[in-house]
Amino acid sequence: MKQEEVDAFLEANADPAYRTFNSRIIPDAGRMAGVRMPLLRKFAGKIMKGDWRSFLELEPHYYEQKVLKALVIAEAEMSGRERVRLTEEFSREIADWGTCDTLCGSWKIDSESSAEMLWDMSLRMLKTGREFMMRVGAVMMLFHFIDDEHIAQIIEQMRRISSPGYYCSMGAGWCLSFCYIAYPEMTEKALVSGCADLEVLRLAVRKIRESHAVSTEDKTRLREALALQLQTPRNTR
């Protein structure tokens, strides 16, 4: 697929009102056309029926093309090894949460070996010291690995994160909130023990309090248990 075809699709399906809305919630996305996700998913499906590897080599002109790349990498037919390699390469380019979360939420696990490779990659991402690569690691764990086998390690990884920026902190906090929903006792015990990065703890508690899956009683108990930690002045780095 040629760049002209991609640009033509995005410009023909641009919605100015949606562009205004999306640019507010994804402020670091760069130039936006304003195309809604169902249309992007449909177009990504068309790309995947053709020479999608050539598409991945194109330089995006719009934010939505980054999302298309995320969808193709996450869902196109390929080996698990190739998907992990492309994911790691693409993650170095990610600079907004929308592209990150689309990639992570859509990532296709089609075998036990691809799940193992994804887990190992997610652990590597958390060690990079780069805000959005670390967010990819945290959000991959959130979407694919909150289970009996991985929960203890996920909680410990999120607690130990020293975040280089807000979007990493939010990814880790979001992940911990999902851990709390699925494994409340284990996660609460870990949160009360504290996190290396206080902002991760604050954001985890915020996401838990926003969740409709957590009872008011549990929210109150958690808030009271963490009251002293949460009163610590914010890191203003």
Helices and strands as residue ranges (DSSP letters): H 3-12, H 16-25, H 37-48, H 52-56, H 63-75, H 80-91, H 97-106, H 112-126, H 131-144, H 151-160, H 166-182, H 184-193, H 198-210, H 216-225, H 227-230
